[in-house]
């Protein structure tokens, strides 16, 4: 169900400015136009809307067009939605709060643009600005004045996950559908899946390896999802491993080496695929978390792991090869993991551009581009995986 349009019409009135430019008093203009001075005053004060005949007389006297005097335009397109995240504590009238708006099924979701991170906050355009909020935290209802075309916002695809390459899909889609954009909200695999279940995003990306079955993602999805109303589609297979500084000065060759008291780890949040991999390997090596210096130091993305190591805040962290290459770090491979996208079947039918996203995934130009990032294998990109959940 689409969010109903709520607009506020604005009557633009330039009578006073044009009158003063012609050096007419209200009385002089009234006499020449054949109306009373009080009528001119009321029109200039927006207390009275002129009839067509009066507007034509005024335009004739002032030697201008009627539309130069008066116009009616749409000043605001307002939507109301549920806030996800936190609004900054500031006067919204003094400083606008930029937000992204997603139409997810029958739900309208509003997130601060700042939630995209420091770099993307300055490169991804806002969909609108908060004009009223019933609270500052998740769950509050907020009213947003849209700054982009509503149809473009309805075509936007919201994805939760930790693969930064998701933004490239949107760029490739726009080569064929001008208004389509893909917005990726960075979060770990479990958090992404939970956001999908709450109806906050259209798609969730995850990479969770189950050593008991040797399968990626499906064992977790079968436990956590109800019904068979989801499609699971492979985005790519990527390399996960240990990111270390150039030259590997700490001689880190395996996860067991992070227990060295001279080694400092930077970790990911619980529920992320990288954290799951680390914990699995630590258990297999018989290493307790307390033995690992920096285990409690948490960052929110593969890039933040790489940045912490490149800036010498840490010696090692679990991440993907493409992040290591971007920050010119060395990489110790641990495993290949499948990064899958989970999407409700209903969204594929109702969303205007979501099906096109998955068509774009399998296109050769897109696959060539993400392979060039490093550490991506697209041989199974676009493959459907039967879920068969109870």
C-alpha positions as CSV (number, residue, x, y, z in Angstrom):
1,X,0.0,0.0,0.0
2,X,1.5,3.3,-1.1
3,X,1.9,6.2,1.4
4,X,-0.9,8.7,0.6
5,X,0.2,12.0,-0.8
6,X,-0.2,14.9,1.6
7,X,0.6,18.3,0.0
8,X,0.3,21.9,1.1
9,X,-0.5,24.4,-1.7
10,X,1.3,27.7,-1.6
11,X,-0.3,30.9,-3.1
12,X,2.5,33.1,-4.4
13,X,1.5,36.8,-4.4
14,X,3.8,39.4,-6.0
15,X,1.2,42.2,-6.3
16,X,2.8,44.6,-3.7
17,X,6.3,44.3,-5.1
18,X,5.2,44.9,-8.7
19,X,2.9,47.8,-7.6
20,X,5.8,49.5,-5.7
21,X,8.1,49.0,-8.8
22,X,5.6,51.0,-10.8
23,X,5.4,53.7,-8.1
24,X,1.6,53.2,-7.6
25,X,-0.1,53.7,-4.3
26,X,-2.8,51.2,-3.4
27,X,-5.4,53.9,-4.2
28,X,-3.9,54.7,-7.6
29,X,-3.8,51.0,-8.6
30,X,-7.3,50.5,-7.4
31,X,-8.6,53.4,-9.4
32,X,-6.9,52.3,-12.6
33,X,-8.1,48.6,-12.1
34,X,-11.6,49.6,-11.2
35,X,-11.6,48.1,-7.7
36,X,-11.5,49.5,-4.2
37,X,-8.3,50.4,-2.3
38,X,-9.5,47.9,0.4
39,X,-9.6,45.2,-2.2
40,X,-6.0,45.9,-3.2
41,X,-4.9,45.8,0.5
42,X,-6.7,42.5,1.1
43,X,-5.2,40.9,-2.0
44,X,-1.7,42.0,-1.0
45,X,-2.3,40.6,2.6
46,X,-3.5,37.3,1.2
47,X,-6.9,37.8,2.8
48,X,-8.7,37.8,-0.5
49,X,-8.1,35.8,-3.7
50,X,-8.8,37.8,-6.8
51,X,-11.3,36.7,-9.4
52,X,-10.0,36.0,-12.9
53,X,-11.4,39.4,-14.1
54,X,-9.7,41.3,-11.3
55,X,-6.4,39.5,-11.9
56,X,-6.6,40.4,-15.6
57,X,-7.3,44.1,-14.8
58,X,-4.4,44.3,-12.3
59,X,-2.0,42.6,-14.8
60,X,-3.1,45.0,-17.6
61,X,-2.5,48.1,-15.4
62,X,0.9,46.8,-14.2
63,X,1.9,45.7,-17.8
64,X,2.7,42.1,-16.7
65,X,1.3,38.6,-17.0
66,X,-1.2,37.3,-14.5
67,X,1.3,34.5,-13.6
68,X,3.8,37.2,-12.7
69,X,1.4,38.5,-10.1
70,X,-0.1,35.3,-8.8
71,X,0.6,31.5,-8.9
72,X,-0.3,28.4,-7.0
73,X,2.4,25.8,-6.5
74,X,3.0,22.8,-4.4
75,X,5.2,24.0,-1.5
76,X,5.6,20.7,0.4
77,X,5.1,17.0,-0.1
78,X,4.9,15.5,3.4
79,X,5.2,11.9,4.5
80,X,4.9,10.4,7.9
81,X,7.0,7.4,8.8
82,X,8.7,5.4,11.6
83,X,12.1,6.6,12.7
84,X,15.0,4.1,12.7
85,X,18.1,5.3,14.5
86,X,18.5,8.5,16.4
87,X,17.8,12.1,15.5
88,X,20.4,14.6,16.7
89,X,19.4,16.9,19.6
90,X,19.0,20.2,17.8
91,X,16.4,22.8,16.7
92,X,15.0,21.4,13.4
93,X,13.9,24.9,12.4
94,X,17.4,26.3,12.8
95,X,19.2,23.4,11.2
96,X,17.5,20.8,9.0
97,X,17.9,17.1,9.7
98,X,18.6,15.2,6.4
99,X,16.9,11.8,6.2
100,X,16.4,8.9,3.8
101,X,12.9,7.6,3.3
102,X,12.1,4.0,2.3
103,X,8.7,2.7,1.2
104,X,9.0,-0.9,2.5
105,X,5.8,-2.8,1.8
106,X,3.0,-0.8,3.5
107,X,5.5,0.8,5.9
108,X,7.3,4.1,5.5
109,X,10.8,4.1,7.2
110,X,12.8,7.2,8.0
111,X,16.6,7.1,8.8
112,X,19.0,10.0,9.3
113,X,21.5,10.2,6.4
114,X,24.3,10.3,9.0
115,X,23.5,6.6,9.6
116,X,25.3,5.8,6.3
117,X,28.6,6.8,7.8
118,X,30.9,9.8,7.5
119,X,31.8,9.5,3.9
120,X,28.5,8.5,2.4
121,X,26.7,11.2,4.4
122,X,28.3,13.7,2.1
123,X,27.7,11.8,-1.2
124,X,24.3,10.3,-0.9
125,X,21.5,12.9,-1.3
126,X,18.7,13.2,1.3
127,X,15.2,12.3,0.4
128,X,13.8,15.0,2.7
129,X,14.1,16.9,5.9
130,X,12.4,16.3,9.3
131,X,9.7,18.9,10.0
132,X,8.2,17.3,13.1
133,X,9.2,14.4,15.4
134,X,7.3,12.7,18.3
135,X,10.6,11.4,19.6
136,X,14.4,11.2,18.9
137,X,14.9,7.4,18.9
138,X,13.8,4.4,16.9
139,X,10.1,3.8,16.8
140,X,9.1,7.5,17.0
141,X,6.8,8.8,14.3
142,X,8.3,11.7,12.2
143,X,7.0,13.9,9.5
144,X,9.3,14.6,6.5
145,X,9.2,17.2,3.8
146,X,10.4,15.4,0.7
147,X,13.1,17.0,-1.3
148,X,13.1,14.4,-4.1
149,X,10.5,13.2,-6.4
150,X,8.1,10.8,-4.7
151,X,8.3,8.3,-7.5
152,X,12.1,8.2,-7.3
153,X,11.8,7.4,-3.6
154,X,9.3,4.7,-4.2
155,X,11.8,3.1,-6.6
156,X,14.6,3.2,-4.1
157,X,15.8,-0.1,-2.8
158,X,17.0,-0.3,0.8
159,X,19.5,-3.1,1.7
160,X,20.9,-4.0,5.0
161,X,24.3,-5.8,5.2
162,X,28.0,-5.4,5.2
163,X,29.0,-5.6,1.6
164,X,30.0,-2.1,0.4
165,X,29.8,-3.3,-3.2
166,X,26.0,-3.1,-3.0
167,X,26.1,0.6,-4.0
168,X,27.6,-0.4,-7.3
169,X,24.5,-2.3,-8.1
170,X,22.5,0.9,-8.0
171,X,25.0,2.6,-10.3
172,X,24.6,-0.2,-12.9
173,X,20.8,-0.1,-12.5
174,X,20.7,3.6,-13.2
175,X,22.2,3.0,-16.7
176,X,18.8,1.5,-17.6
177,X,16.4,3.1,-15.1
178,X,17.4,6.7,-14.4
179,X,15.7,7.1,-11.0
180,X,16.6,3.8,-9.4
181,X,19.0,3.9,-6.5
182,X,20.2,1.4,-4.0
183,X,21.0,2.5,-0.4
184,X,23.1,0.2,1.7
185,X,22.8,0.4,5.5
186,X,25.9,-1.2,7.1
187,X,25.2,-3.8,9.7
188,X,26.2,-7.3,10.6
189,X,24.5,-10.4,9.2
190,X,22.1,-11.1,12.1
191,X,21.2,-7.4,12.5
192,X,20.5,-7.2,8.8
193,X,18.2,-10.3,8.9
194,X,16.4,-8.8,11.9
195,X,15.9,-5.5,10.1
196,X,14.3,-7.4,7.2
197,X,12.0,-9.3,9.6
198,X,10.9,-6.0,11.1
199,X,10.0,-4.6,7.7
200,X,12.8,-1.9,7.8
201,X,14.5,-2.9,4.5
202,X,13.7,-4.6,1.3
203,X,16.8,-6.9,1.3
204,X,19.2,-8.4,3.8
205,X,22.7,-9.5,3.0
206,X,24.5,-12.1,5.2
207,X,27.5,-14.4,5.3
208,X,27.2,-16.9,8.1
209,X,29.2,-20.1,7.8
210,X,28.0,-23.2,9.6
211,X,31.0,-25.6,10.2
212,X,28.7,-28.4,11.3
213,X,27.1,-28.7,7.8
214,X,29.7,-26.9,5.7
215,X,26.9,-24.6,4.4
216,X,26.7,-20.9,4.3
217,X,23.6,-19.0,5.5
218,X,20.9,-21.6,4.8
219,X,21.2,-23.4,8.2
220,X,20.8,-20.1,10.0
221,X,17.9,-19.0,7.8
222,X,16.0,-22.3,8.3
223,X,16.2,-21.8,12.0
224,X,15.3,-18.1,12.1
225,X,12.7,-17.5,9.3
226,X,9.1,-18.6,9.4
227,X,7.4,-19.9,6.3
228,X,8.8,-20.2,2.8
229,X,8.0,-16.6,1.7
230,X,11.6,-15.6,1.0
231,X,14.0,-15.9,-1.9
232,X,17.7,-16.5,-1.2
233,X,20.0,-15.3,-4.0
234,X,23.8,-15.3,-4.1
235,X,25.4,-11.9,-4.5
236,X,29.0,-13.3,-4.7
237,X,31.5,-15.5,-2.9
238,X,34.2,-13.6,-1.2
239,X,37.4,-14.3,0.6
240,X,37.4,-13.8,4.4
241,X,40.6,-13.7,6.3
242,X,43.0,-11.8,8.6
243,X,43.8,-8.3,7.7
244,X,47.4,-7.3,8.8
245,X,49.7,-4.4,8.2
246,X,51.9,-4.4,5.1
247,X,54.7,-6.9,5.5
248,X,52.9,-8.6,8.4
249,X,55.2,-7.4,11.1
250,X,53.6,-9.5,13.8
251,X,54.0,-12.7,11.7
252,X,50.4,-13.6,12.0
253,X,49.6,-16.8,10.0
254,X,46.5,-18.2,11.7
255,X,43.7,-17.1,14.1
256,X,45.6,-18.8,17.0
257,X,48.3,-16.1,16.6
258,X,45.9,-13.4,17.8
259,X,46.4,-14.8,21.4
260,X,50.0,-13.5,21.3
261,X,50.1,-10.8,24.1
262,X,52.0,-8.5,21.6
263,X,49.2,-8.6,19.1
264,X,46.2,-6.3,19.3
265,X,42.9,-7.3,17.7
266,X,40.1,-5.1,16.4
267,X,36.8,-7.0,16.4
268,X,33.4,-6.9,14.8
269,X,30.0,-6.8,16.6
270,X,28.3,-10.0,17.8
271,X,26.0,-11.4,15.1
272,X,28.3,-10.4,12.2
273,X,29.8,-13.0,9.9
274,X,33.3,-11.9,10.7
275,X,32.8,-12.2,14.5
276,X,31.2,-15.7,14.0
277,X,34.2,-16.8,12.0
278,X,36.7,-15.5,14.6
279,X,34.8,-17.2,17.5
280,X,34.6,-20.5,15.6
281,X,38.3,-20.5,15.0
282,X,39.2,-19.4,18.5
283,X,37.1,-22.3,19.9
284,X,38.7,-24.8,17.5
285,X,42.1,-23.6,18.8
286,X,41.1,-23.8,22.4
287,X,41.6,-20.1,23.0
288,X,39.4,-18.1,25.4
289,X,38.3,-14.7,24.4
290,X,40.0,-13.3,27.5
291,X,43.3,-14.3,26.1
292,X,42.9,-12.0,23.1
293,X,44.0,-8.4,23.5
294,X,41.5,-6.1,22.0
295,X,38.7,-8.6,21.7
296,X,36.3,-6.1,23.2
297,X,37.3,-3.3,20.7
298,X,34.3,-3.3,18.3
299,X,33.9,-1.6,14.9
300,X,30.9,-1.8,12.6
301,X,32.3,-2.7,9.2
302,X,35.0,-4.4,7.1
303,X,36.3,-1.0,6.2
304,X,36.5,0.2,9.8
305,X,38.5,-2.9,10.6
306,X,40.9,-2.1,7.8
307,X,41.1,1.5,8.8
308,X,42.0,0.7,12.4
309,X,44.8,-1.6,11.2
310,X,46.1,0.9,8.6
311,X,46.2,3.6,11.3
312,X,48.1,1.3,13.7
313,X,45.3,1.2,16.3
314,X,45.3,-2.6,15.9
315,X,47.5,-5.3,14.4
316,X,44.9,-7.7,13.1
317,X,41.2,-8.1,12.4
318,X,38.9,-10.4,10.4
319,X,37.5,-9.0,7.2
320,X,37.3,-9.4,3.4
321,X,40.2,-9.2,0.9
322,X,38.7,-6.2,-0.9
323,X,38.9,-4.1,2.3
324,X,42.6,-5.2,2.7
325,X,43.4,-4.2,-0.9
326,X,41.7,-0.8,-0.5
327,X,43.8,0.1,2.5
328,X,47.0,-1.6,1.1
329,X,47.1,-4.2,3.8
330,X,48.3,-7.8,3.7
331,X,45.7,-10.5,3.8
332,X,45.9,-14.0,5.3
333,X,43.0,-16.0,3.8
334,X,40.9,-18.2,6.1
335,X,37.9,-19.3,4.0
336,X,35.7,-18.5,1.0
337,X,32.2,-17.5,2.1
338,X,29.0,-17.0,0.2
339,X,27.3,-13.6,0.6
340,X,23.6,-14.1,0.0
341,X,20.7,-11.7,-0.3
342,X,17.4,-12.5,1.3
343,X,14.3,-10.9,0.0
344,X,10.5,-11.5,0.7
345,X,8.8,-12.8,-2.4
346,X,6.0,-10.3,-1.9
347,X,8.5,-7.4,-2.4
348,X,9.7,-8.9,-5.7
349,X,6.1,-8.6,-6.9
350,X,5.1,-5.2,-5.4
351,X,8.3,-3.2,-5.6
352,X,8.7,-1.4,-8.9
353,X,12.5,-2.0,-9.4
354,X,13.5,-4.8,-7.1
355,X,13.4,-7.5,-9.7
356,X,15.6,-5.4,-11.9
357,X,18.2,-5.4,-9.1
358,X,18.6,-9.2,-9.4
359,X,18.7,-8.9,-13.2
360,X,21.6,-6.4,-12.8
361,X,23.5,-8.8,-10.5
362,X,24.0,-11.4,-13.2
363,X,25.0,-8.9,-15.9
364,X,28.5,-9.3,-17.1
365,X,29.4,-5.6,-16.7
366,X,28.5,-5.6,-13.0
367,X,30.2,-8.9,-12.4
368,X,33.4,-7.7,-14.1
369,X,33.4,-4.6,-11.8
370,X,33.0,-6.4,-8.5
371,X,35.6,-9.0,-9.5
372,X,38.0,-6.1,-10.1
373,X,37.6,-5.0,-6.4
374,X,39.5,-8.1,-5.4
375,X,38.5,-11.3,-3.5
376,X,35.1,-11.7,-5.2
377,X,34.0,-14.8,-7.2
378,X,30.9,-14.3,-9.2
379,X,30.6,-17.7,-10.7
380,X,27.4,-18.4,-8.6
381,X,26.1,-14.8,-8.6
382,X,22.3,-14.9,-9.1
383,X,21.9,-18.5,-8.0
384,X,18.7,-19.3,-6.2
385,X,18.9,-21.4,-3.0
386,X,15.7,-23.3,-1.9
387,X,15.1,-22.4,1.7
388,X,12.5,-25.0,2.8
389,X,11.8,-23.6,6.3
390,X,9.2,-24.9,8.7
